[in-house]
Amino acid sequence: MDDAAPPTVPSRPTKVASAASSIDLSKRDLTLDLARVFCVLLVVLIHLLMVGVGFGPDGALEISRPLEAQWWFAPVTWVGQIMPLFFVVGGFASLTAWRSLTRRGGTAGEYVRSRVLRLAQPALPLFVFYAVVIGGARLLGVDPAIVDVAVQGAASPLWFLAAYILCQSLVPVMVRMHATAPRATLVVLLAGAILVDVARFTSGVQSVGLINLFFVWLLVQQIGFWYADGWFAARRWWTLALIGLIAFATLVPMTVWGPYAPDMLTNLNPPTLPLIALAISQTCALRLLRPALAALMNTHVARGIVFLVGSRLMTIYLWHLPVILAITGLMLLVPPLSPPPASTAWWWSRPVLFVVTLVALYGLSFLVGRWEAPREVGPTPPRSVIAIAAVLAFIPPFLVLQFFMDLPLAIIGSVLLSVSVLLLGRWGSRLATRSEPGLASRPG
């Protein structure tokens, strides 16, 4: 990672997110904050509809995935799969944050350190939680099969951390490529995504598709760069509508005659070409809806909700499935509160459970939310230390994506994330300063 500006060494510890305190809301596009919050809340709702646990008419315990059993599930995912939009918004935020940092004389090392720390910190207590829960269940003699099903499902959203850490770590490089060859960068990433999919489907080796964690999500992040540069804002409304419709329409040949699944959930991991089409379509829709969203964000209620949820976004995303499973387990103690999955009573209970889940997550945020807050750090560590810390933070969620959560992975993840946080925090900076005098003052 090369620095974009001469390094600056603070004379005293500074906040990782000190830039956040200087944000001018009058110049901030609050519609993107709204989009980010919407994406996460929709993920919570979708997962809530997938967890079907209750008692059948005969009193036996039933476990199913009601949402996926519906005939309309696949078509709805063409609209409900909004993770591409989240990465687009993340790309916008990344480019604006990078430019703000470099204007103040910041470095690539400072940027990557800050972003990886923001992701590794809140993930650490979650991995420790899984290690304690799985280990405790084994000591208590709980059926391992039940524990495995519950934990693997609850930890499934961790794939996002692997993809996002990868994208954020490469922002300095991708910004440079965007500045020097924006169109060529898109073409290369698109060609890479296509070649990976071709190799995956022709060879039958599904793990090959994991390479698209790089090509697909970096391409989607680049679309966010173009959004930040005003490319979408410069287009006429009918041009955006046409581009969005064409991109969306490409899903038909890709799923009908192509090798891709008709539901976009299956196309999420490993990431595939349809996600790029969705990203383009969703970005056009976001720009077209901007006037209405901006009017909404001018209200105190909307701003309050976005601020309340946005300040706890990682906690909500990482912990929502464990909380849903915990609430569902408690409801089993009162059989009338646990109707048969997919029954009329079960569907009507979902809105209430959605509110209960958000309230529980809000309460939980007071306990684990401190890991989401910025922490004080010292001078920026050497680039090699930051690179090692980023890799250590990437490995645990990637292993969960590939092999699913279990006790060994929970322990390994806890250790690696702890080391990553220490390397990126004050301890790592001081260690580097002591062991190699003057190194911390070199480019980060």
MOSUL-V359262 format. One line per field, one symbol per residue. phi: phi as a letter, one per 40 degrees, with the letter a starting at -180 (. if undefined). psi: psi as a letter, one per 30 degrees, with the letter a starting at -180 (. if undefined). burial: b if it has 24 or more other C-alpha atoms within 12 Angstrom, else e. Layout:
# MOSUL-V359262
phi = ???
psi = ???
burial = ???
This chain:
# MOSUL-V359262
phi = .cccadcbbccadbcdbccccbccccbccccccccccddccccccccccccbbabcdcgccbbabdcccccccdccccbccbcdcccccccdccccccccccccgcbcccccdcccccccdccdccccdcccccccccccgcddcccccccccccdccddcccccdccccddccccccccaccccccccccccccccccccccgcccdccccdcccccccccdccccccgccccccccccccccccccccccccccbcccccbcccccbccbddcccccccccccccccddccccccccccccccccccccbccccccbccdcdcccccccccbdccbcddgcdccccccdccccccccccccccccbccccccbcbcdcccccccccccccccddccccccbgcacdcccdccccccccccccccdccccccccbdgccccdc
psi = jlkflkkkjkflklkehffefgkjfffkjffeeeeeeeeeeeeeeeeeffjjkaklfgfkkkkaieeffkfgeeeeffefjgeeeeeeeeeeeeeeeeeeeefgglleeeeeeeeeefeeeffefeeeeeeeeeeeeeefgkjeeeeeeeeeeefeffeeeeeeeeeefgeeeeeeeeeeieeeeeeeeeeeeeeeeeeefefgjefeffffeeeeeeeeeeeeeeeefgeeffklefeeeeeeeeeefffeeefefagkkfkfeegejlklefeeeeeeeeeeeeeefeeeeeeeffkeeeeeeeeeeefgeeeeeefeeeeeeeeeeefffieffilkkgleeeeffeeeeeeeeeeeeeeeffeffffflllklalklleeeeeeeeeefeeefeeeeeflkaeeeeeeeeeeeeeeeeefaeeeeeeeeeeikfefflk.
burial = bbbbbebbbeeeeebbbebeeeeeeeeebbbbbbbbbbbbbbbbbbbbbbbbbbbeeeeeeebbebbbeeeebeeebbbbbbbbbbbbbbbbbbbbbbbebbeeebbbbbbbbbbbbbbbbbbbbbbbbbbebbbeeeeeeeeeeebbebbbbbbbbbbbbbbbbbbbbbbbbbbeebeeeeeebbeebbebbbebbbebeeeeeeebbbbbbbbbbbbbbbbbbbbbeeebeeeeeeebbebbeebbebbbebbeeebbbbbbbebbbbbbbbbbbbbbbbbbbbbbebeebbeebeeeebbeebeebbbbbbbbbbbbbbbbbbbbeeebeeeebbbbbbeeebbebbeebbebbbebbbeebeebbebbbbbbbbbbbbbbbbbbbbbbbbbbbbbbbbebbbbebbbbbbbbbbbbbbbbbbbbbbbbeeeeeebbbbbb
